[in-house]
Amino acid sequence: MTTATIFAGEIDFAEENITTDRRIYEASVGDLVAVSRGLDDAWNHVVLFGHNPGFTYFANLLADAEIQNIPTCGVVDIECDIASWSELKEGCGRLREFDFPKNQCP
């Protein structure tokens, strides 16, 4: 929640609009798929915060990516070609960006 709050402040997203779901904390890839399939279709963009190894597996599943590890504060941007969150499935996404703080160090 701390990380989500920091990011929200950086992008001027109201902290009171952050939604929490205990199933995400240390979730498996199956848990993350289930949570994501239940998202509100009014939301075109979502940001999930959580822990590995589930998040690395989730990114690789959605985007057919080959990310070895999403490190602490790593950011993965995946665009999914779906009309509803319930359609989320393996390979439905395209990896747009993968970055992390140590990648920016000279």
C-alpha positions in Angstrom: 0.0 0.0 0.0 2.9 2.3 0.7 4.3 1.9 -2.8 0.8 2.5 -4.3 0.4 5.7 -2.3 3.8 7.0 -3.4 3.0 6.3 -7.1 -0.5 7.8 -6.7 1.1 11.0 -5.4 3.5 11.1 -8.4 0.8 10.9 -11.0 -1.8 13.0 -9.1 -4.1 10.1 -8.5 -6.3 10.7 -5.4 -5.2 8.3 -2.6 -8.9 7.7 -1.6 -9.5 6.2 -5.1 -6.9 3.4 -4.5 -8.8 0.1 -4.3 -7.2 -2.7 -2.3 -7.7 -6.5 -2.6 -6.0 -8.8 -0.1 -5.8 -11.5 -2.7 -3.1 -9.6 -4.5 -0.6 -9.7 -1.7 1.8 -12.5 -2.5 -0.6 -13.9 -5.1 0.0 -16.7 -7.4 -0.4 -16.1 -11.2 -3.8 -17.8 -11.0 -4.9 -15.5 -8.2 -3.8 -12.5 -10.3 -5.7 -13.7 -13.3 -8.8 -14.2 -11.2 -8.6 -10.8 -9.6 -8.0 -9.1 -13.0 -10.9 -10.9 -14.6 -13.1 -9.4 -12.0 -12.1 -5.8 -12.5 -14.7 -3.2 -13.3 -15.0 -2.8 -17.1 -15.4 1.0 -16.6 -11.6 1.0 -15.9 -9.6 1.1 -19.1 -6.3 1.3 -17.2 -5.3 -0.3 -14.0 -2.1 -0.5 -12.0 -1.5 -3.5 -9.8 1.0 -3.5 -6.9 2.3 -6.7 -5.4 5.1 -9.2 -4.9 7.0 -11.9 -6.8 7.1 -14.5 -8.0 3.4 -14.1 -9.0 3.8 -10.7 -10.8 6.7 -11.9 -13.0 4.7 -15.0 -14.0 1.6 -12.9 -14.6 3.5 -10.5 -16.9 5.1 -13.3 -18.8 1.7 -15.1 -19.1 -0.2 -12.1 -20.5 2.4 -10.8 -22.8 4.3 -13.9 -23.8 7.3 -12.1 -22.4 10.6 -13.6 -21.1 11.1 -11.4 -18.0 13.4 -13.3 -15.6 12.4 -11.2 -12.6 10.6 -8.0 -12.0 12.8 -6.4 -9.3 11.6 -4.2 -6.4 9.8 -1.1 -7.9 9.9 -2.7 -11.3 7.2 -1.4 -13.7 5.7 -3.5 -16.5 3.3 -1.9 -18.9 1.1 -4.4 -20.8 -1.6 -3.5 -23.3 -4.3 -6.1 -23.6 -6.5 -6.5 -26.7 -9.7 -7.3 -24.8 -13.1 -5.7 -24.6 -13.8 -6.8 -21.0 -11.5 -7.8 -18.1 -13.3 -11.1 -18.0 -11.6 -11.9 -21.4 -8.1 -11.7 -19.9 -6.1 -14.8 -20.9 -2.7 -16.0 -21.8 -1.1 -14.1 -24.6 -3.8 -11.4 -24.8 -1.3 -8.6 -24.1 1.7 -6.9 -25.6 4.6 -5.8 -23.5 5.0 -2.1 -24.0 7.6 -1.4 -21.4 9.6 -3.0 -18.6 11.8 -0.8 -16.4 13.2 -0.7 -12.9 15.3 1.7 -10.8 18.7 0.0 -11.3 18.2 0.0 -15.0 18.5 3.8 -14.9 21.8 3.8 -13.1 24.9 4.7 -15.2 
